[in-house]
Structure formats: C-alpha cells, structure tokens
Amino acid sequence: QLQLVESGGGLVQPGGSLRLSCVASGFTLDSFAIGWFRQAPGPEREGVSCISRSGGGTRYAASVKGRFTISRDNAENTVYLQMNGLKPEDTAVYYCAAAKSSSELREMCVMTAVGITAGLAYDYWGQGTQVTVSS
C-alpha cells in the first residue's frame, strides 16, 4: 500500500521554526517529484514548494521564498520542509504529495495540486499535518 505520512506540525509563535517531514511507505521516493501544499479554511490548496526527483530542481511560492527550504533524503525515503520566520498567515494544514517522474523530468517539479502540469501529476497524498502560528 502506497502511503505518505507527514509529521512535524504544531503550534509555534510568530518568528519561530518548524521542520515538516514526509515519509513514504510502500514505495521509494527516488522516482518521484514531491510537493508541499497547504490549505487554510477554504477550498483552495496552495502550492508551497516542490523538489524534483533528482533534488536538483526546487520551486517556492513567493510568500515563502527565503523562509522555507525543501530538501530530500532518498536513503531515508523522506522529504523535509524547513520553515523559518513563521507568520500567522502560514497557519494551515500542510500536505505532501508525490508525482511519478520519468528520468527525462528528473530536474522538474511543479506546484499544481490538481491535474497534469509539465507531465507531472500529484497522484499520492498524505493526510496532512496542522501548522498553527500564533502568539
């Protein structure tokens, strides 16, 4: 059974840090691009960051660039999202997702939650971890 499990969320004061982890079971992540998404109350799931299967390609939403860092450890089958300088507007449920990636797309990742973009589609999702930034 293919499964992604997020952890590391919690309550933190503004300016604080958290590191989210996304661990895969039932499959290995080294053939997948991984995205982090978040959803505050409402229908929209926002792309936060993504990393290519090689780890050489990364993207960030403008709202988190310079504060968040995505990384992957294929040996541990884990992708991380280091979040520094957290703000109240970062409060959301954070999800990781996996998109099967061919070798031709090994440097590519996208931050589109639904559908196929540039040959990538996030078909596997975790259950999410809550991040709350509040004083």
URGI-V369889 format. One record per backbone hydrogen bond with DSSP energy under -0.5 kcal/mol. NH is the residue of the N-H (numbers start at 1). CO is the residue of the C=O. E is the energy in kcal/mol with one decimal. If there is no record, write none. Layout:
NH:CO:E
NH:CO:E
//
This chain:
3:25:-2.5
5:23:-2.4
7:21:-1.9
10:130:-0.8
12:132:-2.7
15:86:-3.3
16:13:-2.3
18:83:-2.2
20:81:-2.7
21:7:-2.6
22:79:-2.1
23:5:-2.6
24:77:-2.0
25:3:-2.6
31:28:-0.7
32:29:-2.3
33:99:-2.7
34:51:-2.4
35:97:-2.5
36:49:-3.3
37:95:-3.1
38:46:-2.4
39:93:-2.2
46:38:-2.9
46:44:-0.6
48:36:-2.9
49:36:-1.6
50:59:-1.7
51:34:-2.6
52:57:-2.9
54:106:-2.2
55:52:-0.7
59:50:-1.8
61:48:-2.6
64:61:-1.6
65:61:-1.4
67:64:-2.4
68:64:-2.1
69:82:-2.4
71:80:-1.9
73:78:-3.1
76:73:-0.8
77:73:-0.6
77:74:-0.6
78:73:-2.0
79:22:-2.1
80:71:-2.9
81:20:-2.3
82:69:-3.1
83:18:-3.3
83:81:-0.6
84:67:-2.1
84:82:-0.6
85:15:-0.7
86:16:-2.4
90:87:-2.3
91:88:-1.7
92:131:-2.0
93:39:-2.0
94:92:-0.5
94:129:-3.0
95:37:-3.2
97:35:-2.2
98:124:-2.3
99:33:-3.0
100:121:-0.5
101:31:-2.9
105:102:-1.0
106:103:-1.4
108:105:-2.3
113:111:-0.6
117:115:-0.5
117:120:-2.8
120:117:-2.1
123:98:-1.1
123:121:-1.3
124:98:-1.5
126:96:-2.2
127:4:-0.5
129:94:-2.0
131:92:-2.8
132:10:-2.8
134:12:-2.1
134:132:-0.6
//
